[in-house]
Amino acid sequence: MKHPQRRRSLVGTISAVLLLMVISVFPVATSAQEPVELLIWDQFTGPENEVVNDIYQQFTDRTDIEIVRESFDTDQMRQTVNTALSSGTGPDIIFYDAGPGYAGVLAEAGLLLPLDEMATQYGWRDRIIPSAIQGATIDDQLYGMPLQIDLIGAYYNQTIFAEEGYTPPTTVEELLAFCTQASEAGYIPMAFGNNPGWQGFHQFSMLANDMLGPDALGQLLLENEGTWDSPEIVSAIKTFFVDLQEAGCFNPDPNALTYDDANSLFYTGEALMTPTGSWLVGDIAENMPDYEVGMIPFPTPTGAQGQYWPSGIGSAFFISASSPNPTEAGQFVDYLFSPEVAQRWVGEANFTLPMEVDTSTLQISPLAQSVLDVLASASAGEIQLGYNVDVLAPAAFNDTLQNGLQAVLLGDMTPEQLASELQSTWEQTQL
């Protein structure tokens, strides 16, 4: 019984060899498959740049799919991506801000590829926490894979605070007293750059969450229950953009200072606090090796419902609807959320991911660990997180908020006037 089997195998082998000889002498009239190249636009311009290059290169080494990377800062990306995708000359993949006012605009224009089928194929919904999936879902379709969960609060220079005998403020009243002390000692109490203006979104979110409480703010953002011209919203605007500025808490002319320049004031120790998000953890580690830095929720204003950390998904990976290689693009995105790469995002890039990551073997800085601890407490139901307003608001609302906050800082608009304009714009977006 073995001999016929062996004979068939031998005949098959000889036939295969002859076929290869024929092919080598008479080339088959089919063209070789061109190597696949994926163009990705991302916003990794900080100290994580090197590890990102290596993560991308590792994918190429394993798959022979070439990754061509171009990096943009936040302002450049927002100014460029819509036109590039619309013209068909843009990237296959973008790492871009999630939410209706950002990726939502691209999705509504048909410029992004829905990822529901890929999510099922790769099991992404089992990997990424539901709230993050929801944050990248637009009109009941998943469009992005969110890489970061952001936490917004206030960084403070622990080293100088200890040297000067300062205590981190927990209320706005204490913050005002600290501003006086720090100014008299020759420091800028709090670095704040609001050029071109999106930076003010975060400060507004912190105060709005405290004044309304996350439940009421969530109902306003997600259920259209409540109004943006309430006394609480007026107070939120006034506290940060009028009261703190008049008390000398900021550097001169925040509207003229860029986000990066404001951060530099904090890195050098000229400014002792800076209110921003957890995405800055890696930059702080890179730029402040001689300082210990802590992060606290923004001090509570008078009349607040409580003290809350605003949180939400940051940027996500999206695939262009016009990409000629969507299958390979999906393969690359899946790789970026593999357990091995997830550890590198956390341990080397200092990102906080919306998925379970084994950190037992990672070296994490105390500052990064403090962010993870806050999110773990929220996951366990021990604390309630707030909302990052601009990520959930329509683009027109964000435009009104951005322009209005700059006008309030200049004294060209009152908090009451801005709140009224916010409500008017919101009503128009709900039609």
Secondary structure, DSSP 8 states (H G I E B T S, - for coil): -HHHHHHHHHHHHHHHHHHHHHHHHS--S-------EEEEEE---STTHHHHHHHHHHHHHHH--EEEEEE--HHHHHHHHHHHHHHT-S-SEEEEE-STTTHHHHHHTT-B---HHHHHHHTHHHHB-HHHHHHTEETTEE-EEE--EEEEEEEEEHHHHHHHT----SBHHHHHHHHHHHHHTT-EEE----BSSTTHHHHHHHHHHHHH-HHHHHIIIII--S-TTSHHHHHHHHIIIIIIHHTT-B-S-GGGSBHHHHHHHHHTTSEEEEEEEGGGHHHHHHH-TT--EEEE---B-TT-S----EEEE-EEEEEBTT-S-HHHHHHHHHHHTSHHHHHHHHHTT----SB----TT----HHHHHHHHHHHHHHTTSS--EE-HHHHS-HHHHHHHHHHHHHHHHTSS-HHHHHHHHHHHHHHHT-
